[in-house]
Amino acid sequence: MDEGDIAVLRRAGLDDVAIHDATQIIGFFNYINRVADALGVEREEFIRPWGEA
């Protein structure tokens, strides 16, 4: 990520608050998925694997 990536988001209509909020949410999901993987958390049965219709 660099200033060019932020510029793209701003051209798409996001303001600084929206960019901040998205960054926080993306970072949290990145973190929690790594924790779940490290602990061997199993996927719920109702969640389909990626690529399945």
mmCIF entry with sequence, helices, sheets and N, C-alpha, C, O atoms, coordinates in Angstrom:
data_MODEL
# 
_entry.id   MODEL 
# 
_entity.id                         1 
_entity.type                       polymer 
_entity.pdbx_number_of_molecules   1 
# 
_entity_poly.entity_id                      1 
_entity_poly.type                           'polypeptide(L)' 
_entity_poly.nstd_linkage                   no 
_entity_poly.nstd_monomer                   no 
_entity_poly.pdbx_seq_one_letter_code       MDEGDIAVLRRAGLDDVAIHDATQIIGFFNYINRVADALGVEREEFIRPWGEA 
_entity_poly.pdbx_seq_one_letter_code_can   MDEGDIAVLRRAGLDDVAIHDATQIIGFFNYINRVADALGVEREEFIRPWGEA 
_entity_poly.pdbx_strand_id                 A 
# 
loop_
_entity_poly_seq.entity_id 
_entity_poly_seq.num 
_entity_poly_seq.mon_id 
_entity_poly_seq.hetero 
1 1  MET n 
1 2  ASP n 
1 3  GLU n 
1 4  GLY n 
1 5  ASP n 
1 6  ILE n 
1 7  ALA n 
1 8  VAL n 
1 9  LEU n 
1 10 ARG n 
1 11 ARG n 
1 12 ALA n 
1 13 GLY n 
1 14 LEU n 
1 15 ASP n 
1 16 ASP n 
1 17 VAL n 
1 18 ALA n 
1 19 ILE n 
1 20 HIS n 
1 21 ASP n 
1 22 ALA n 
1 23 THR n 
1 24 GLN n 
1 25 ILE n 
1 26 ILE n 
1 27 GLY n 
1 28 PHE n 
1 29 PHE n 
1 30 ASN n 
1 31 TYR n 
1 32 ILE n 
1 33 ASN n 
1 34 ARG n 
1 35 VAL n 
1 36 ALA n 
1 37 ASP n 
1 38 ALA n 
1 39 LEU n 
1 40 GLY n 
1 41 VAL n 
1 42 GLU n 
1 43 ARG n 
1 44 GLU n 
1 45 GLU n 
1 46 PHE n 
1 47 ILE n 
1 48 ARG n 
1 49 PRO n 
1 50 TRP n 
1 51 GLY n 
1 52 GLU n 
1 53 ALA n 
# 
_struct_asym.id          A 
_struct_asym.entity_id   1 
# 
loop_
_struct_conf.conf_type_id 
_struct_conf.id 
_struct_conf.pdbx_PDB_helix_id 
_struct_conf.beg_label_comp_id 
_struct_conf.beg_label_asym_id 
_struct_conf.beg_label_seq_id 
_struct_conf.pdbx_beg_PDB_ins_code 
_struct_conf.end_label_comp_id 
_struct_conf.end_label_asym_id 
_struct_conf.end_label_seq_id 
_struct_conf.pdbx_end_PDB_ins_code 
_struct_conf.beg_auth_comp_id 
_struct_conf.beg_auth_asym_id 
_struct_conf.beg_auth_seq_id 
_struct_conf.end_auth_comp_id 
_struct_conf.end_auth_asym_id 
_struct_conf.end_auth_seq_id 
_struct_conf.pdbx_PDB_helix_class 
_struct_conf.details 
_struct_conf.pdbx_PDB_helix_length 
HELX_P HELX_P1 AA1 GLU A 3  ? ARG A 11 ? GLU A 3  ARG A 11 1 ? 9  
HELX_P HELX_P2 AA2 ASP A 16 ? LEU A 39 ? ASP A 16 LEU A 39 1 ? 24 
# 
_struct_conf_type.id          HELX_P 
_struct_conf_type.criteria    ? 
_struct_conf_type.reference   ? 
# 
loop_
_atom_site.group_PDB 
_atom_site.id 
_atom_site.type_symbol 
_atom_site.label_atom_id 
_atom_site.label_alt_id 
_atom_site.label_comp_id 
_atom_site.label_asym_id 
_atom_site.label_entity_id 
_atom_site.label_seq_id 
_atom_site.pdbx_PDB_ins_code 
_atom_site.Cartn_x 
_atom_site.Cartn_y 
_atom_site.Cartn_z 
_atom_site.occupancy 
_atom_site.B_iso_or_equiv 
_atom_site.pdbx_formal_charge 
_atom_site.auth_seq_id 
_atom_site.auth_comp_id 
_atom_site.auth_asym_id 
_atom_site.auth_atom_id 
_atom_site.pdbx_PDB_model_num 
ATOM 1   N N  . MET A 1 1  ? 0.835   -1.179  0.000  1.00 0.00 ? 1  MET A N  1 
ATOM 2   C CA . MET A 1 1  ? 0.000   0.000   0.000  1.00 0.00 ? 1  MET A CA 1 
ATOM 3   C C  . MET A 1 1  ? 0.880   1.243   0.000  1.00 0.00 ? 1  MET A C  1 
ATOM 4   O O  . MET A 1 1  ? 1.904   1.319   0.679  1.00 0.00 ? 1  MET A O  1 
ATOM 5   N N  . ASP A 1 2  ? 0.444   2.187   -0.772 1.00 0.00 ? 2  ASP A N  1 
ATOM 6   C CA . ASP A 1 2  ? 1.105   3.483   -0.766 1.00 0.00 ? 2  ASP A CA 1 
ATOM 7   C C  . ASP A 1 2  ? 0.067   4.562   -1.072 1.00 0.00 ? 2  ASP A C  1 
ATOM 8   O O  . ASP A 1 2  ? -1.123  4.269   -1.189 1.00 0.00 ? 2  ASP A O  1 
ATOM 9   N N  . GLU A 1 3  ? 0.512   5.790   -1.198 1.00 0.00 ? 3  GLU A N  1 
ATOM 10  C CA . GLU A 1 3  ? -0.410  6.904   -1.412 1.00 0.00 ? 3  GLU A CA 1 
ATOM 11  C C  . GLU A 1 3  ? -1.243  6.721   -2.680 1.00 0.00 ? 3  GLU A C  1 
ATOM 12  O O  . GLU A 1 3  ? -2.375  7.198   -2.748 1.00 0.00 ? 3  GLU A O  1 
ATOM 13  N N  . GLY A 1 4  ? -0.693  6.034   -3.687 1.00 0.00 ? 4  GLY A N  1 
ATOM 14  C CA . GLY A 1 4  ? -1.455  5.784   -4.916 1.00 0.00 ? 4  GLY A CA 1 
ATOM 15  C C  . GLY A 1 4  ? -2.680  4.924   -4.656 1.00 0.00 ? 4  GLY A C  1 
ATOM 16  O O  . GLY A 1 4  ? -3.730  5.139   -5.263 1.00 0.00 ? 4  GLY A O  1 
ATOM 17  N N  . ASP A 1 5  ? -2.555  3.952   -3.760 1.00 0.00 ? 5  ASP A N  1 
ATOM 18  C CA . ASP A 1 5  ? -3.704  3.107   -3.414 1.00 0.00 ? 5  ASP A CA 1 
ATOM 19  C C  . ASP A 1 5  ? -4.787  3.916   -2.708 1.00 0.00 ? 5  ASP A C  1 
ATOM 20  O O  . ASP A 1 5  ? -5.979  3.719   -2.946 1.00 0.00 ? 5  ASP A O  1 
ATOM 21  N N  . ILE A 1 6  ? -4.361  4.822   -1.841 1.00 0.00 ? 6  ILE A N  1 
ATOM 22  C CA . ILE A 1 6  ? -5.316  5.681   -1.146 1.00 0.00 ? 6  ILE A CA 1 
ATOM 23  C C  . ILE A 1 6  ? -6.016  6.602   -2.147 1.00 0.00 ? 6  ILE A C  1 
ATOM 24  O O  . ILE A 1 6  ? -7.215  6.854   -2.031 1.00 0.00 ? 6  ILE A O  1 
ATOM 25  N N  . ALA A 1 7  ? -5.269  7.099   -3.120 1.00 0.00 ? 7  ALA A N  1 
ATOM 26  C CA . ALA A 1 7  ? -5.853  7.976   -4.136 1.00 0.00 ? 7  ALA A CA 1 
ATOM 27  C C  . ALA A 1 7  ? -6.940  7.247   -4.922 1.00 0.00 ? 7  ALA A C  1 
ATOM 28  O O  . ALA A 1 7  ? -7.970  7.836   -5.247 1.00 0.00 ? 7  ALA A O  1 
ATOM 29  N N  . VAL A 1 8  ? -6.718  5.977   -5.227 1.00 0.00 ? 8  VAL A N  1 
ATOM 30  C CA . VAL A 1 8  ? -7.728  5.182   -5.942 1.00 0.00 ? 8  VAL A CA 1 
ATOM 31  C C  . VAL A 1 8  ? -9.005  5.091   -5.107 1.00 0.00 ? 8  VAL A C  1 
ATOM 32  O O  . VAL A 1 8  ? -10.107 5.248   -5.633 1.00 0.00 ? 8  VAL A O  1 
ATOM 33  N N  . LEU A 1 9  ? -8.856  4.839   -3.812 1.00 0.00 ? 9  LEU A N  1 
ATOM 34  C CA . LEU A 1 9  ? -10.021 4.750   -2.935 1.00 0.00 ? 9  LEU A CA 1 
ATOM 35  C C  . LEU A 1 9  ? -10.758 6.086   -2.860 1.00 0.00 ? 9  LEU A C  1 
ATOM 36  O O  . LEU A 1 9  ? -11.988 6.121   -2.852 1.00 0.00 ? 9  LEU A O  1 
ATOM 37  N N  . ARG A 1 10 ? -10.010 7.175   -2.806 1.00 0.00 ? 10 ARG A N  1 
ATOM 38  C CA . ARG A 1 10 ? -10.653 8.500   -2.765 1.00 0.00 ? 10 ARG A CA 1 
ATOM 39  C C  . ARG A 1 10 ? -11.398 8.791   -4.064 1.00 0.00 ? 10 ARG A C  1 
ATOM 40  O O  . ARG A 1 10 ? -12.490 9.358   -4.040 1.00 0.00 ? 10 ARG A O  1 
ATOM 41  N N  . ARG A 1 11 ? -10.809 8.404   -5.203 1.00 0.00 ? 11 ARG A N  1 
ATOM 42  C CA . ARG A 1 11 ? -11.503 8.604   -6.490 1.00 0.00 ? 11 ARG A CA 1 
ATOM 43  C C  . ARG A 1 11 ? -12.768 7.764   -6.568 1.00 0.00 ? 11 ARG A C  1 
ATOM 44  O O  . ARG A 1 11 ? -13.708 8.122   -7.278 1.00 0.00 ? 11 ARG A O  1 
ATOM 45  N N  . ALA A 1 12 ? -12.801 6.647   -5.845 1.00 0.00 ? 12 ALA A N  1 
ATOM 46  C CA . ALA A 1 12 ? -13.990 5.791   -5.821 1.00 0.00 ? 12 ALA A CA 1 
ATOM 47  C C  . ALA A 1 12 ? -15.054 6.340   -4.875 1.00 0.00 ? 12 ALA A C  1 
ATOM 48  O O  . ALA A 1 12 ? -16.143 5.777   -4.766 1.00 0.00 ? 12 ALA A O  1 
ATOM 49  N N  . GLY A 1 13 ? -14.735 7.448   -4.187 1.00 0.00 ? 13 GLY A N  1 
ATOM 50  C CA . GLY A 1 13 ? -15.735 8.098   -3.350 1.00 0.00 ? 13 GLY A CA 1 
ATOM 51  C C  . GLY A 1 13 ? -15.566 7.893   -1.851 1.00 0.00 ? 13 GLY A C  1 
ATOM 52  O O  . GLY A 1 13 ? -16.394 8.371   -1.075 1.00 0.00 ? 13 GLY A O  1 
ATOM 53  N N  . LEU A 1 14 ? -14.519 7.195   -1.423 1.00 0.00 ? 14 LEU A N  1 
ATOM 54  C CA . LEU A 1 14 ? -14.309 6.985   -0.001 1.00 0.00 ? 14 LEU A CA 1 
ATOM 55  C C  . LEU A 1 14 ? -13.600 8.188   0.612  1.00 0.00 ? 14 LEU A C  1 
ATOM 56  O O  . LEU A 1 14 ? -12.655 8.729   0.037  1.00 0.00 ? 14 LEU A O  1 
ATOM 57  N N  . ASP A 1 15 ? -14.073 8.599   1.789  1.00 0.00 ? 15 ASP A N  1 
ATOM 58  C CA . ASP A 1 15 ? -13.373 9.655   2.513  1.00 0.00 ? 15 ASP A CA 1 
ATOM 59  C C  . ASP A 1 15 ? -12.422 9.015   3.528  1.00 0.00 ? 15 ASP A C  1 
ATOM 60  O O  . ASP A 1 15 ? -12.336 7.791   3.618  1.00 0.00 ? 15 ASP A O  1 
ATOM 61  N N  . ASP A 1 16 ? -11.714 9.846   4.285  1.00 0.00 ? 16 ASP A N  1 
ATOM 62  C CA . ASP A 1 16 ? -10.729 9.318   5.226  1.00 0.00 ? 16 ASP A CA 1 
ATOM 63  C C  . ASP A 1 16 ? -11.351 8.411   6.279  1.00 0.00 ? 16 ASP A C  1 
ATOM 64  O O  . ASP A 1 16 ? -10.742 7.420   6.682  1.00 0.00 ? 16 ASP A O  1 
ATOM 65  N N  . VAL A 1 17 ? -12.562 8.743   6.728  1.00 0.00 ? 17 VAL A N  1 
ATOM 66  C CA . VAL A 1 17 ? -13.231 7.915   7.734  1.00 0.00 ? 17 VAL A CA 1 
ATOM 67  C C  . VAL A 1 17 ? -13.552 6.538   7.150  1.00 0.00 ? 17 VAL A C  1 
ATOM 68  O O  . VAL A 1 17 ? -13.329 5.524   7.813  1.00 0.00 ? 17 VAL A O  1 
ATOM 69  N N  . ALA A 1 18 ? -14.062 6.486   5.943  1.00 0.00 ? 18 ALA A N  1 
ATOM 70  C CA . ALA A 1 18 ? -14.393 5.211   5.307  1.00 0.00 ? 18 ALA A CA 1 
ATOM 71  C C  . ALA A 1 18 ? -13.142 4.373   5.074  1.00 0.00 ? 18 ALA A C  1 
ATOM 72  O O  . ALA A 1 18 ? -13.162 3.158   5.273  1.00 0.00 ? 18 ALA A O  1 
ATOM 73  N N  . ILE A 1 19 ? -12.056 5.011   4.656  1.00 0.00 ? 19 ILE A N  1 
ATOM 74  C CA . ILE A 1 19 ? -10.795 4.294   4.439  1.00 0.00 ? 19 ILE A CA 1 
ATOM 75  C C  . ILE A 1 19 ? -10.285 3.753   5.772  1.00 0.00 ? 19 ILE A C  1 
ATOM 76  O O  . ILE A 1 19 ? -9.828  2.612   5.843  1.00 0.00 ? 19 ILE A O  1 
ATOM 77  N N  . HIS A 1 20 ? -10.359 4.554   6.813  1.00 0.00 ? 20 HIS A N  1 
ATOM 78  C CA . HIS A 1 20 ? -9.946  4.110   8.150  1.00 0.00 ? 20 HIS A CA 1 
ATOM 79  C C  . HIS A 1 20 ? -10.784 2.927   8.610  1.00 0.00 ? 20 HIS A C  1 
ATOM 80  O O  . HIS A 1 20 ? -10.242 1.923   9.072  1.00 0.00 ? 20 HIS A O  1 
ATOM 81  N N  . ASP A 1 21 ? -12.112 3.042   8.484  1.00 0.00 ? 21 ASP A N  1 
ATOM 82  C CA . ASP A 1 21 ? -12.995 1.972   8.935  1.00 0.00 ? 21 ASP A CA 1 
ATOM 83  C C  . ASP A 1 21 ? -12.736 0.676   8.175  1.00 0.00 ? 21 ASP A C  1 
ATOM 84  O O  . ASP A 1 21 ? -12.683 -0.401  8.770  1.00 0.00 ? 21 ASP A O  1 
ATOM 85  N N  . ALA A 1 22 ? -12.576 0.784   6.864  1.00 0.00 ? 22 ALA A N  1 
ATOM 86  C CA . ALA A 1 22 ? -12.293 -0.405  6.056  1.00 0.00 ? 22 ALA A CA 1 
ATOM 87  C C  . ALA A 1 22 ? -10.972 -1.038  6.472  1.00 0.00 ? 22 ALA A C  1 
ATOM 88  O O  . ALA A 1 22 ? -10.868 -2.261  6.555  1.00 0.00 ? 22 ALA A O  1 
ATOM 89  N N  . THR A 1 23 ? -9.970  -0.215  6.731  1.00 0.00 ? 23 THR A N  1 
ATOM 90  C CA . THR A 1 23 ? -8.670  -0.727  7.159  1.00 0.00 ? 23 THR A CA 1 
ATOM 91  C C  . THR A 1 23 ? -8.790  -1.477  8.479  1.00 0.00 ? 23 THR A C  1 
ATOM 92  O O  . THR A 1 23 ? -8.192  -2.540  8.644  1.00 0.00 ? 23 THR A O  1 
ATOM 93  N N  . GLN A 1 24 ? -9.555  -0.933  9.418  1.00 0.00 ? 24 GLN A N  1 
ATOM 94  C CA . GLN A 1 24 ? -9.745  -1.593  10.708 1.00 0.00 ? 24 GLN A CA 1 
ATOM 95  C C  . GLN A 1 24 ? -10.448 -2.942  10.543 1.00 0.00 ? 24 GLN A C  1 
ATOM 96  O O  . GLN A 1 24 ? -10.039 -3.933  11.148 1.00 0.00 ? 24 GLN A O  1 
ATOM 97  N N  . ILE A 1 25 ? -11.493 -2.981  9.736  1.00 0.00 ? 25 ILE A N  1 
ATOM 98  C CA . ILE A 1 25 ? -12.260 -4.220  9.543  1.00 0.00 ? 25 ILE A CA 1 
ATOM 99  C C  . ILE A 1 25 ? -11.412 -5.259  8.818  1.00 0.00 ? 25 ILE A C  1 
ATOM 100 O O  . ILE A 1 25 ? -11.388 -6.423  9.218  1.00 0.00 ? 25 ILE A O  1 
ATOM 101 N N  . ILE A 1 26 ? -10.726 -4.859  7.770  1.00 0.00 ? 26 ILE A N  1 
ATOM 102 C CA . ILE A 1 26 ? -9.870  -5.786  7.017  1.00 0.00 ? 26 ILE A CA 1 
ATOM 103 C C  . ILE A 1 26 ? -8.768  -6.330  7.918  1.00 0.00 ? 26 ILE A C  1 
ATOM 104 O O  . ILE A 1 26 ? -8.478  -7.527  7.893  1.00 0.00 ? 26 ILE A O  1 
ATOM 105 N N  . GLY A 1 27 ? -8.156  -5.460  8.709  1.00 0.00 ? 27 GLY A N  1 
ATOM 106 C CA . GLY A 1 27 ? -7.112  -5.891  9.631  1.00 0.00 ? 27 GLY A CA 1 
ATOM 107 C C  . GLY A 1 27 ? -7.627  -6.865  10.667 1.00 0.00 ? 27 GLY A C  1 
ATOM 108 O O  . GLY A 1 27 ? -6.949  -7.840  10.994 1.00 0.00 ? 27 GLY A O  1 
ATOM 109 N N  . PHE A 1 28 ? -8.827  -6.614  11.192 1.00 0.00 ? 28 PHE A N  1 
ATOM 110 C CA . PHE A 1 28 ? -9.406  -7.517  12.187 1.00 0.00 ? 28 PHE A CA 1 
ATOM 111 C C  . PHE A 1 28 ? -9.658  -8.891  11.584 1.00 0.00 ? 28 PHE A C  1 
ATOM 112 O O  . PHE A 1 28 ? -9.290  -9.901  12.185 1.00 0.00 ? 28 PHE A O  1 
ATOM 113 N N  . PHE A 1 29 ? -10.276 -8.951  10.412 1.00 0.00 ? 29 PHE A N  1 
ATOM 114 C CA . PHE A 1 29 ? -10.547 -10.244 9.792  1.00 0.00 ? 29 PHE A CA 1 
ATOM 115 C C  . PHE A 1 29 ? -9.258  -10.986 9.473  1.00 0.00 ? 29 PHE A C  1 
ATOM 116 O O  . PHE A 1 29 ? -9.195  -12.206 9.628  1.00 0.00 ? 29 PHE A O  1 
ATOM 117 N N  . ASN A 1 30 ? -8.231  -10.270 9.031  1.00 0.00 ? 30 ASN A N  1 
ATOM 118 C CA . ASN A 1 30 ? -6.933  -10.882 8.784  1.00 0.00 ? 30 ASN A CA 1 
ATOM 119 C C  . ASN A 1 30 ? -6.412  -11.514 10.071 1.00 0.00 ? 30 ASN A C  1 
ATOM 120 O O  . ASN A 1 30 ? -5.985  -12.668 10.077 1.00 0.00 ? 30 ASN A O  1 
ATOM 121 N N  . TYR A 1 31 ? -6.452  -10.749 11.159 1.00 0.00 ? 31 TYR A N  1 
ATOM 122 C CA . TYR A 1 31 ? -5.981  -11.232 12.457 1.00 0.00 ? 31 TYR A CA 1 
ATOM 123 C C  . TYR A 1 31 ? -6.778  -12.444 12.935 1.00 0.00 ? 31 TYR A C  1 
ATOM 124 O O  . TYR A 1 31 ? -6.193  -13.470 13.284 1.00 0.00 ? 31 TYR A O  1 
ATOM 125 N N  . ILE A 1 32 ? -8.101  -12.335 12.953 1.00 0.00 ? 32 ILE A N  1 
ATOM 126 C CA . ILE A 1 32 ? -8.919  -13.384 13.550 1.00 0.00 ? 32 ILE A CA 1 
ATOM 127 C C  . ILE A 1 32 ? -8.862  -14.671 12.730 1.00 0.00 ? 32 ILE A C  1 
ATOM 128 O O  . ILE A 1 32 ? -8.939  -15.764 13.290 1.00 0.00 ? 32 ILE A O  1 
ATOM 129 N N  . ASN A 1 33 ? -8.728  -14.551 11.405 1.00 0.00 ? 33 ASN A N  1 
ATOM 130 C CA . ASN A 1 33 ? -8.580  -15.751 10.581 1.00 0.00 ? 33 ASN A CA 1 
ATOM 131 C C  . ASN A 1 33 ? -7.258  -16.455 10.856 1.00 0.00 ? 33 ASN A C  1 
ATOM 132 O O  . ASN A 1 33 ? -7.207  -17.685 10.869 1.00 0.00 ? 33 ASN A O  1 
ATOM 133 N N  . ARG A 1 34 ? -6.199  -15.704 11.075 1.00 0.00 ? 34 ARG A N  1 
ATOM 134 C CA . ARG A 1 34 ? -4.908  -16.310 11.411 1.00 0.00 ? 34 ARG A CA 1 
ATOM 135 C C  . ARG A 1 34 ? -4.969  -16.998 12.768 1.00 0.00 ? 34 ARG A C  1 
ATOM 136 O O  . ARG A 1 34 ? -4.400  -18.076 12.939 1.00 0.00 ? 34 ARG A O  1 
ATOM 137 N N  . VAL A 1 35 ? -5.648  -16.391 13.730 1.00 0.00 ? 35 VAL A N  1 
ATOM 138 C CA . VAL A 1 35 ? -5.804  -17.016 15.049 1.00 0.00 ? 35 VAL A CA 1 
ATOM 139 C C  . VAL A 1 35 ? -6.604  -18.305 14.914 1.00 0.00 ? 35 VAL A C  1 
ATOM 140 O O  . VAL A 1 35 ? -6.223  -19.334 15.474 1.00 0.00 ? 35 VAL A O  1 
ATOM 141 N N  . ALA A 1 36 ? -7.704  -18.256 14.178 1.00 0.00 ? 36 ALA A N  1 
ATOM 142 C CA . ALA A 1 36 ? -8.534  -19.445 13.993 1.00 0.00 ? 36 ALA A CA 1 
ATOM 143 C C  . ALA A 1 36 ? -7.744  -20.552 13.300 1.00 0.00 ? 36 ALA A C  1 
ATOM 144 O O  . ALA A 1 36 ? -7.841  -21.714 13.694 1.00 0.00 ? 36 ALA A O  1 
ATOM 145 N N  . ASP A 1 37 ? -6.968  -20.212 12.279 1.00 0.00 ? 37 ASP A N  1 
ATOM 146 C CA . ASP A 1 37 ? -6.149  -21.211 11.598 1.00 0.00 ? 37 ASP A CA 1 
ATOM 147 C C  . ASP A 1 37 ? -5.113  -21.807 12.547 1.00 0.00 ? 37 ASP A C  1 
ATOM 148 O O  . ASP A 1 37 ? -4.893  -23.018 12.546 1.00 0.00 ? 37 ASP A O  1 
ATOM 149 N N  . ALA A 1 38 ? -4.479  -20.964 13.352 1.00 0.00 ? 38 ALA A N  1 
ATOM 150 C CA . ALA A 1 38 ? -3.446  -21.438 14.268 1.00 0.00 ? 38 ALA A CA 1 
ATOM 151 C C  . ALA A 1 38 ? -4.016  -22.370 15.333 1.00 0.00 ? 38 ALA A C  1 
ATOM 152 O O  . ALA A 1 38 ? -3.336  -23.291 15.786 1.00 0.00 ? 38 ALA A O  1 
ATOM 153 N N  . LEU A 1 39 ? -5.257  -22.132 15.728 1.00 0.00 ? 39 LEU A N  1 
ATOM 154 C CA . LEU A 1 39 ? -5.885  -22.958 16.759 1.00 0.00 ? 39 LEU A CA 1 
ATOM 155 C C  . LEU A 1 39 ? -6.625  -24.170 16.188 1.00 0.00 ? 39 LEU A C  1 
ATOM 156 O O  . LEU A 1 39 ? -7.148  -24.996 16.935 1.00 0.00 ? 39 LEU A O  1 
ATOM 157 N N  . GLY A 1 40 ? -6.661  -24.265 14.862 1.00 0.00 ? 40 GLY A N  1 
ATOM 158 C CA . GLY A 1 40 ? -7.328  -25.396 14.231 1.00 0.00 ? 40 GLY A CA 1 
ATOM 159 C C  . GLY A 1 40 ? -8.841  -25.336 14.305 1.00 0.00 ? 40 GLY A C  1 
ATOM 160 O O  . GLY A 1 40 ? -9.507  -26.372 14.317 1.00 0.00 ? 40 GLY A O  1 
ATOM 161 N N  . VAL A 1 41 ? -9.392  -24.124 14.355 1.00 0.00 ? 41 VAL A N  1 
ATOM 162 C CA . VAL A 1 41 ? -10.839 -23.962 14.412 1.00 0.00 ? 41 VAL A CA 1 
ATOM 163 C C  . VAL A 1 41 ? -11.453 -24.512 13.132 1.00 0.00 ? 41 VAL A C  1 
ATOM 164 O O  . VAL A 1 41 ? -11.030 -24.169 12.028 1.00 0.00 ? 41 VAL A O  1 
ATOM 165 N N  . GLU A 1 42 ? -12.448 -25.361 13.295 1.00 0.00 ? 42 GLU A N  1 
ATOM 166 C CA . GLU A 1 42 ? -13.125 -25.961 12.144 1.00 0.00 ? 42 GLU A CA 1 
ATOM 167 C C  . GLU A 1 42 ? -14.220 -25.036 11.627 1.00 0.00 ? 42 GLU A C  1 
ATOM 168 O O  . GLU A 1 42 ? -14.873 -24.335 12.400 1.00 0.00 ? 42 GLU A O  1 
ATOM 169 N N  . ARG A 1 43 ? -14.406 -25.045 10.347 1.00 0.00 ? 43 ARG A N  1 
ATOM 170 C CA . ARG A 1 43 ? -15.456 -24.259 9.696  1.00 0.00 ? 43 ARG A CA 1 
ATOM 171 C C  . ARG A 1 43 ? -16.825 -24.832 10.083 1.00 0.00 ? 43 ARG A C  1 
ATOM 172 O O  . ARG A 1 43 ? -16.981 -26.046 10.211 1.00 0.00 ? 43 ARG A O  1 
ATOM 173 N N  . GLU A 1 44 ? -17.805 -23.956 10.267 1.00 0.00 ? 44 GLU A N  1 
ATOM 174 C CA . GLU A 1 44 ? -19.174 -24.403 10.522 1.00 0.00 ? 44 GLU A CA 1 
ATOM 175 C C  . GLU A 1 44 ? -19.682 -25.156 9.290  1.00 0.00 ? 44 GLU A C  1 
ATOM 176 O O  . GLU A 1 44 ? -19.287 -24.851 8.165  1.00 0.00 ? 44 GLU A O  1 
ATOM 177 N N  . GLU A 1 45 ? -20.551 -26.131 9.504  1.00 0.00 ? 45 GLU A N  1 
ATOM 178 C CA . GLU A 1 45 ? -21.034 -26.960 8.390  1.00 0.00 ? 45 GLU A CA 1 
ATOM 179 C C  . GLU A 1 45 ? -21.813 -26.170 7.351  1.00 0.00 ? 45 GLU A C  1 
ATOM 180 O O  . GLU A 1 45 ? -21.827 -26.542 6.178  1.00 0.00 ? 45 GLU A O  1 
ATOM 181 N N  . PHE A 1 46 ? -22.463 -25.082 7.763  1.00 0.00 ? 46 PHE A N  1 
ATOM 182 C CA . PHE A 1 46 ? -23.268 -24.320 6.811  1.00 0.00 ? 46 PHE A CA 1 
ATOM 183 C C  . PHE A 1 46 ? -22.424 -23.413 5.912  1.00 0.00 ? 46 PHE A C  1 
ATOM 184 O O  . PHE A 1 46 ? -22.949 -22.810 4.976  1.00 0.00 ? 46 PHE A O  1 
ATOM 185 N N  . ILE A 1 47 ? -21.129 -23.313 6.189  1.00 0.00 ? 47 ILE A N  1 
ATOM 186 C CA . ILE A 1 47 ? -20.245 -22.460 5.378  1.00 0.00 ? 47 ILE A CA 1 
ATOM 187 C C  . ILE A 1 47 ? -19.587 -23.329 4.299  1.00 0.00 ? 47 ILE A C  1 
ATOM 188 O O  . ILE A 1 47 ? -18.872 -24.285 4.596  1.00 0.00 ? 47 ILE A O  1 
ATOM 189 N N  . ARG A 1 48 ? -19.853 -22.964 3.032  1.00 0.00 ? 48 ARG A N  1 
ATOM 190 C CA . ARG A 1 48 ? -19.289 -23.726 1.918  1.00 0.00 ? 48 ARG A CA 1 
ATOM 191 C C  . ARG A 1 48 ? -17.851 -23.307 1.666  1.00 0.00 ? 48 ARG A C  1 
ATOM 192 O O  . ARG A 1 48 ? -17.499 -22.144 1.860  1.00 0.00 ? 48 ARG A O  1 
ATOM 193 N N  . PRO A 1 49 ? -17.018 -24.247 1.233  1.00 0.00 ? 49 PRO A N  1 
ATOM 194 C CA . PRO A 1 49 ? -15.636 -23.886 0.862  1.00 0.00 ? 49 PRO A CA 1 
ATOM 195 C C  . PRO A 1 49 ? -15.634 -22.938 -0.335 1.00 0.00 ? 49 PRO A C  1 
ATOM 196 O O  . PRO A 1 49 ? -16.563 -22.947 -1.142 1.00 0.00 ? 49 PRO A O  1 
ATOM 197 N N  . TRP A 1 50 ? -14.566 -22.105 -0.448 1.00 0.00 ? 50 TRP A N  1 
ATOM 198 C CA . TRP A 1 50 ? -14.443 -21.194 -1.576 1.00 0.00 ? 50 TRP A CA 1 
ATOM 199 C C  . TRP A 1 50 ? -14.534 -21.965 -2.887 1.00 0.00 ? 50 TRP A C  1 
ATOM 200 O O  . TRP A 1 50 ? -13.972 -23.053 -3.014 1.00 0.00 ? 50 TRP A O  1 
ATOM 201 N N  . GLY A 1 51 ? -15.236 -21.404 -3.850 1.00 0.00 ? 51 GLY A N  1 
ATOM 202 C CA . GLY A 1 51 ? -15.325 -21.993 -5.170 1.00 0.00 ? 51 GLY A CA 1 
ATOM 203 C C  . GLY A 1 51 ? -16.539 -22.890 -5.362 1.00 0.00 ? 51 GLY A C  1 
ATOM 204 O O  . GLY A 1 51 ? -16.856 -23.256 -6.493 1.00 0.00 ? 51 GLY A O  1 
ATOM 205 N N  . GLU A 1 52 ? -17.217 -23.248 -4.291 1.00 0.00 ? 52 GLU A N  1 
ATOM 206 C CA . GLU A 1 52 ? -18.431 -24.061 -4.432 1.00 0.00 ? 52 GLU A CA 1 
ATOM 207 C C  . GLU A 1 52 ? -19.630 -23.147 -4.619 1.00 0.00 ? 52 GLU A C  1 
ATOM 208 O O  . GLU A 1 52 ? -19.729 -22.095 -3.987 1.00 0.00 ? 52 GLU A O  1 
ATOM 209 N N  . ALA A 1 53 ? -20.524 -23.551 -5.478 1.00 0.00 ? 53 ALA A N  1 
ATOM 210 C CA . ALA A 1 53 ? -21.732 -22.741 -5.734 1.00 0.00 ? 53 ALA A CA 1 
ATOM 211 C C  . ALA A 1 53 ? -22.754 -22.928 -4.655 1.00 0.00 ? 53 ALA A C  1 
ATOM 212 O O  . ALA A 1 53 ? -23.826 -22.326 -4.709 1.00 0.00 ? 53 ALA A O  1 
# 
